[in-house]
Amino acid sequence: MAATDRASALPADDSYLSDLLSYGVERLNEEPDRLASERQRAERRARQAAVEHYRAFVGAAECYATVRREVAGIERGLEAMRASLPTLRAGCEAFATEAADISRARAKTRDAAADQAALLDALEIPALQDTCVRHGNYDEALDLEAHVAKFVASAHSVPAARLIGRGAERSVRDAVARLLAKLRAPATLPECLRVVGHLRRAMRTGLSADAYSDASDDEVILRRVFLRCRARFVRDRVDELDRTDARDFFRRRTDAARTHVFDVVTQYRAIFADEDEEPESSNAPESSSAAAPRGGPEGYSVGVDDSRRASNSLSLASSSLLAEWCSSRVDEYLADLEATLPRLEDGAALAAAEEHARYCATSLGRVGVDFRAELARPFERAAEAAIDATLDRAASAFEREAREGRWTSMPSAAVAAEQAAEEARRKNAEGNGGGSDRTALERSAAPLDPPYALLEHPATAALCNGVLAALNDARHLVAHARLRGVCARGVRAVLRRAASAMCDAARRRPELRAADVESEDFERPSDGFGPGKTGAGAGGSGGSRERDAFDAAAEATADVLAPFLAAAHARTFAGVRGAGAGGEVDAEEAVEELRKMILARVGGASKRRS
């Protein structure tokens, strides 16, 4: 500001200097005084102006101070603004970027608003698929899935498209689960055809155009899944059966195997019939290979394309899958058969079960699942076990009676009357028949009744009833020729045990010992009890009666029971051929030990009387 004042004062000084040079001497001498007076006047006026206008001067000073302070604040603000300019620049750039993003989002929103109807339809596709699946409209659901697959392929980068694709995949998985559940439930052939068609479409939905060369693998997987689900259905039906009653369970189990396995095999062959044809001979000309049916690779070693070979491989895989499935079902049935047969204790039940099982095998044989050859051995083992158990019970009861029971003879009046009537009937038959072949045939076909002489001895009669019960069980199963030898061995074992039990009772029980019997006359051969000899012993009149009853029972066992059981066994298996060695009962050999005891006791009694 001072420099400005000095610059403005320069012209005035030059003018005053020019005037001063023009003055004379007097004027120049007077000039200092005049300047002094002018100075004084200026000072007086300044003091007067300062006194008169002091408030203005104070205000100006204050204004100056205020302006100075404000200018300093402005300078500080300018410095702060200069420091914040980079931040402001970055904020402006961010604002510009965000504004651009908002503009693009606004454009997308505007485009979405323009296509709102189509977008809502696309977003509703997963829910619509779920609705179709719940109502069983699987064709529509799969059509929607195919549409979604094309849509996702064309707009894979759009998140909404990927979201819709995942929703469609979930709906397809739900549909596949429901279809598999239908195969695990009772289903007719038309329903199975529809389900398999839907599954085939669902499996091929995700295949690309260049992936159809591996479609045969998916076809094999489809067959395997079908058979696995139907196997689950068969097992569920079997698990629902009540196993309390063995006969009823076996009948229902056999019916379930017959009906369900037959239905499943029929359904499988009907659904996949085009791949299950028989291969033709390899002599077919190359020119006709296109018209040849599908089959194994042996018939197409030359001039066959890859698709035909894949078809042949598919046919072989399909046949092996069905064969394995049928084999597994037969194994399950045979396992249940093995577990149930021991609970069928009588021959009639076993025979009825075998007939039912053979009918099942014959029925399944119409679809190539004939397992009759697998049934013989389980039923033979069950029959052997039942017969052996019956014979063992009879022999054990007789042995217990021989060790602990009291030997008595029943009143023989009724027995004698029955014997006389039987003798009269026999003589009458002989007189009328005259020994002709026809009469002999009628006699051989007549029922073989137990001898009435056995009624005098309760223990022997009970043993006879037990053996006859076993033979009656075997009579229902005479088709198994092996049972002839089994029954023969069992009857021989029972007779040997009965003979050994009576010999042991005669040796161990004092009341049954024969008086004055020489020790060397009867020596018991070594058996399960070791060597033993009958000793002399005396008994009272009660012991004599019991000895007499015991001797009579021993003679009835050796002379009546053993031949009768041998004849009953021969009559039971009279029409069985190919029974093999050991199919007859040697009664004499079985009771040989008992006969030695009887002879020893008779010889001792003769010596005593002599």
SVG drawing of the C-alpha trace seen along z (x, -y; Angstrom):
<svg xmlns="http://www.w3.org/2000/svg" viewBox="-64 -39 81 222">
<polyline fill="none" stroke="black" stroke-width="0.4" points="0.0,0.0 2.9,-2.3 4.5,-1.7 1.2,-2.7 1.1,-6.0 4.6,-6.7 3.8,-6.1 0.8,-8.4 2.9,-11.2 5.6,-11.4 3.6,-13.7 2.8,-16.2 6.5,-16.4 7.6,-17.1 5.0,-19.9 6.1,-21.5 9.7,-21.2 8.9,-23.0 7.1,-25.8 9.9,-26.1 12.5,-26.6 10.4,-29.4 10.4,-31.4 12.5,-34.3 14.9,-34.8 12.5,-36.5 10.0,-34.0 12.4,-31.3 13.5,-32.9 9.8,-33.1 9.1,-29.6 10.4,-27.8 8.2,-30.0 5.2,-29.5 5.8,-25.7 6.2,-25.8 2.9,-27.7 1.3,-25.3 2.6,-22.5 1.2,-24.0 -2.2,-24.5 -2.2,-20.9 -1.3,-19.7 -4.0,-21.8 -6.5,-20.6 -5.3,-17.0 -5.7,-17.3 -9.0,-19.0 -10.1,-16.3 -8.8,-13.6 -10.7,-15.2 -13.8,-15.6 -13.7,-12.2 -12.0,-10.0 -14.8,-7.5 -14.2,-7.0 -10.5,-6.4 -11.3,-3.9 -13.8,-2.1 -11.3,-2.1 -8.6,-0.6 -11.1,2.0 -12.1,2.7 -8.5,3.1 -7.9,5.5 -11.0,7.4 -10.1,7.5 -6.7,8.7 -7.9,11.5 -10.4,12.5 -7.8,12.4 -5.6,14.7 -8.5,17.0 -9.2,17.0 -5.6,17.9 -5.8,20.7 -9.0,22.0 -7.4,21.7 -4.5,23.8 -6.9,26.4 -8.8,26.5 -5.6,26.8 -4.7,29.9 -8.1,31.5 -8.2,31.1 -6.8,34.7 -9.5,36.2 -12.1,34.1 -10.8,35.3 -10.9,39.0 -14.5,38.5 -15.5,37.0 -14.1,39.8 -15.8,42.3 -19.0,40.4 -18.6,40.5 -18.0,44.3 -20.9,44.9 -23.1,42.7 -22.1,44.8 -22.9,48.0 -26.2,46.6 -26.9,45.6 -26.1,49.1 -28.2,50.7 -31.0,48.3 -30.7,49.5 -30.8,53.1 -33.8,52.4 -35.5,50.7 -34.8,53.7 -36.0,56.1 -39.2,54.0 -39.7,54.2 -39.3,58.1 -41.0,58.6 -43.6,61.1 -41.0,63.4 -38.7,63.1 -41.5,64.0 -42.3,67.1 -38.7,68.2 -38.4,67.7 -41.6,69.7 -40.3,72.7 -38.9,74.6 -42.1,74.1 -44.1,75.2 -41.9,78.3 -42.4,79.1 -46.2,78.9 -46.0,81.2 -44.0,83.7 -46.4,83.7 -49.3,84.3 -47.5,87.0 -47.2,85.0 -43.6,86.2 -43.7,85.6 -44.4,81.9 -41.8,81.7 -39.2,83.2 -40.2,80.9 -39.7,77.9 -36.3,79.3 -35.2,79.5 -36.3,76.0 -34.4,74.8 -31.3,76.7 -31.3,74.8 -32.0,71.5 -29.1,72.0 -26.8,73.0 -27.6,69.7 -27.3,67.5 -24.9,69.3 -23.2,66.1 -26.5,64.8 -26.8,65.7 -30.6,65.9 -30.3,68.4 -28.0,70.6 -30.4,70.3 -33.2,71.5 -31.1,74.3 -30.3,75.5 -34.0,75.4 -34.8,77.5 -32.2,80.0 -33.7,80.4 -37.1,80.9 -35.7,83.6 -34.1,85.4 -37.3,85.3 -39.1,86.7 -36.6,89.6 -37.0,90.4 -40.7,90.6 -40.4,92.8 -38.1,95.2 -40.5,95.3 -43.2,96.4 -40.9,99.2 -40.5,100.3 -44.3,100.5 -46.8,102.8 -46.9,101.8 -48.5,103.2 -46.7,103.5 -48.2,100.3 -47.2,98.4 -43.7,99.8 -43.4,98.9 -44.3,95.3 -41.9,95.1 -39.0,96.5 -39.7,94.1 -39.7,91.2 -36.5,92.4 -34.8,92.8 -35.7,89.2 -34.4,88.0 -31.1,89.9 -30.5,88.4 -31.5,84.9 -27.9,83.9 -26.3,85.5 -24.7,83.3 -24.9,83.9 -21.5,85.6 -22.2,87.8 -24.9,90.0 -22.2,92.5 -22.1,93.6 -25.9,93.9 -25.6,97.7 -23.9,97.4 -26.9,95.4 -29.2,98.0 -27.4,100.7 -27.6,98.5 -31.4,98.1 -31.8,101.9 -29.8,102.4 -31.9,99.7 -35.1,101.3 -34.1,104.7 -32.8,103.4 -36.1,101.5 -38.2,104.5 -36.0,106.7 -36.8,104.3 -40.5,104.6 -40.2,108.4 -38.3,108.3 -40.8,105.9 -43.7,108.2 -41.9,111.1 -41.1,109.1 -44.8,108.3 -45.6,112.0 -46.4,113.5 -43.8,116.1 -45.7,117.4 -47.3,120.4 -44.7,122.2 -47.1,123.8 -49.0,120.6 -45.8,118.6 -44.2,121.1 -47.4,121.2 -47.6,117.4 -43.8,117.1 -44.0,119.5 -47.0,117.7 -45.1,114.4 -42.0,115.8 -44.1,117.3 -46.3,114.3 -43.8,111.5 -40.8,113.0 -42.9,114.1 -44.4,110.6 -41.0,108.8 -39.3,111.1 -42.3,110.6 -42.2,106.8 -38.4,106.7 -38.6,108.6 -41.6,106.6 -39.9,103.2 -36.5,104.1 -37.6,106.6 -35.7,105.0 -32.4,105.7 -33.1,109.3 -33.3,111.0 -31.2,114.1 -28.1,113.6 -28.0,115.1 -25.3,117.2 -22.1,115.7 -22.6,117.1 -25.0,114.3 -23.8,112.3 -22.3,109.0 -24.8,107.3 -27.7,108.3 -26.0,107.3 -28.2,104.2 -31.3,106.3 -29.9,108.9 -31.4,108.9 -29.3,107.8 -27.3,110.4 -23.9,111.5 -20.6,110.3 -19.8,113.7 -22.1,113.3 -20.7,110.0 -16.9,110.3 -16.7,108.7 -18.5,105.8 -20.4,104.6 -20.4,101.0 -19.7,99.8 -23.4,99.1 -24.3,102.8 -21.4,104.0 -22.6,101.7 -26.1,103.1 -24.8,106.6 -22.8,105.7 -26.0,104.2 -27.9,107.3 -25.4,109.5 -25.2,107.2 -29.0,107.1 -29.3,110.9 -26.6,111.3 -28.4,108.7 -31.7,110.6 -30.0,113.9 -28.2,112.5 -31.4,111.0 -33.3,114.3 -30.5,116.2 -30.6,113.9 -34.3,114.2 -34.0,118.0 -31.2,118.0 -33.4,115.9 -36.3,118.3 -34.1,121.3 -32.7,119.6 -36.2,119.1 -37.0,122.6 -34.0,124.0 -35.1,121.9 -38.7,122.9 -38.6,126.7 -37.2,127.7 -40.4,126.2 -42.5,128.6 -42.3,131.7 -44.6,134.1 -44.3,135.7 -47.7,134.5 -46.7,130.9 -43.4,131.5 -45.0,133.2 -47.6,130.4 -44.7,127.8 -42.7,129.7 -45.6,129.9 -46.3,126.2 -42.6,125.4 -42.4,127.6 -45.5,125.9 -43.8,122.5 -40.6,123.7 -42.6,125.1 -44.6,121.9 -41.4,119.8 -39.9,122.3 -42.1,120.7 -39.9,117.6 -36.7,119.5 -36.4,119.7 -36.9,123.4 -35.2,124.4 -36.8,127.7 -33.4,129.4 -32.5,127.2 -35.5,128.4 -34.8,132.1 -31.9,131.8 -33.5,129.4 -36.6,131.5 -34.5,134.7 -32.6,133.1 -35.8,131.9 -37.4,135.3 -34.3,137.1 -34.3,134.8 -38.0,135.3 -37.8,139.1 -34.7,139.4 -36.3,137.2 -39.4,139.4 -37.4,142.6 -35.1,141.2 -38.1,140.2 -39.6,143.7 -36.3,145.4 -35.5,143.1 -39.0,143.7 -38.5,147.5 -35.0,147.3 -36.4,145.3 -39.2,147.8 -36.7,150.7 -34.5,149.0 -37.2,147.7 -40.6,149.1 -42.4,152.2 -42.9,155.0 -46.5,156.2 -48.8,158.1 -52.1,156.7 -55.3,158.9 -55.2,161.1 -58.9,161.9 -59.5,159.1 -56.3,159.8 -57.2,163.4 -60.6,162.5 -59.0,160.1 -56.4,162.7 -59.2,165.3 -61.1,162.9 -58.0,162.1 -57.3,165.8 -60.8,166.4 -60.5,163.5 -57.2,164.9 -58.7,168.4 -61.7,167.0 -59.5,165.0 -57.4,168.1 -60.5,170.2 -62.0,167.7 -58.9,166.7 -57.5,170.1 -54.0,168.7 -54.6,166.7 -52.3,163.9 -55.1,161.4 -55.8,162.4 -52.1,162.2 -52.0,158.8 -55.0,157.7 -53.4,159.1 -50.2,157.3 -52.1,154.0 -54.2,154.5 -53.3,152.4 -50.6,153.8 -52.0,153.6 -49.8,154.0 -49.9,157.5 -52.4,157.7 -49.8,159.7 -48.0,156.5 -51.0,155.1 -50.0,157.4 -46.8,155.4 -47.4,151.6 -43.7,150.7 -43.3,152.7 -46.6,151.4 -45.5,147.8 -42.2,148.5 -44.1,149.9 -46.4,146.9 -43.4,144.6 -41.7,146.4 -44.9,146.5 -45.3,142.7 -41.9,142.2 -42.8,144.5 -46.1,142.7 -44.1,139.4 -41.8,141.1 -44.8,142.4 -45.7,138.8 -42.1,138.4 -41.4,141.7 -40.5,139.8 -37.1,139.2 -35.5,142.6 -32.7,141.7 -35.2,141.8 -35.5,145.6 -32.0,146.1 -32.4,143.5 -35.5,145.1 -33.9,148.6 -30.9,147.4 -33.2,145.6 -35.4,148.7 -32.3,150.9 -30.9,148.5 -34.2,148.4 -34.4,152.2 -30.7,152.4 -31.3,149.9 -34.4,151.7 -32.5,155.0 -29.6,153.4 -32.0,151.8 -33.7,155.0 -30.4,156.9 -29.1,154.2 -32.3,154.3 -32.0,158.0 -28.4,157.7 -28.8,154.7 -32.2,155.1 -32.3,157.9 -36.0,158.5 -35.5,159.4 -32.6,161.7 -33.2,165.3 -32.6,167.8 -29.7,170.3 -28.5,168.9 -24.9,169.9 -22.8,166.9 -21.2,168.4 -24.6,169.0 -25.2,165.3 -22.4,162.9 -23.4,159.4 -21.2,158.2 -19.4,155.0 -21.6,152.0 -22.1,148.7 -22.3,150.1 -19.2,152.4 -19.2,156.2 -21.6,157.6 -23.0,161.0 -26.3,161.9 -25.9,163.2 -28.1,165.5 -30.6,163.9 -33.7,164.9 -37.0,163.1 -40.3,163.5 -43.6,164.2 -44.0,160.6 -40.5,160.7 -41.4,164.0 -44.5,162.4 -42.4,159.4 -39.7,161.7 -42.4,163.7 -43.8,160.4 -40.3,159.3 -39.5,162.6 -42.7,162.4 -42.0,158.8 -38.5,159.8 -39.9,162.7 -42.6,160.4 -39.9,157.8 -37.7,160.4 -40.3,162.6 -43.2,160.2 -42.1,156.5 -38.8,156.8 -40.3,158.7 -43.4,156.5 -41.3,153.3 -39.2,154.8 -42.3,155.6 -43.8,152.1 -40.7,150.5 -40.7,152.6 -44.4,151.9 -43.8,148.1 -41.1,148.0 -42.6,150.8 -42.8,148.6 -39.5,146.8 -36.8,147.5 -33.1,146.8 -32.9,146.6 -29.4,148.0 -27.7,150.4 -28.8,150.5 -32.5,150.0 -33.9,153.0 -34.3,153.7 -32.4,156.9 -34.6,157.7 -32.6,160.8 -29.4,158.9 -30.9,156.0 -32.3,158.3 -29.5,160.8 -28.3,159.7 -31.8,160.0 -32.2,163.5 -28.9,164.5 -30.4,163.2 -33.6,165.1 -31.8,168.3 -29.7,167.9 -32.7,167.3 -34.5,170.3 -31.5,172.5 -31.1,171.5 -34.8,172.2 -34.4,175.7 -31.4,176.5 -33.3,175.4 -36.3,177.6 -34.0,180.6"/>
</svg>
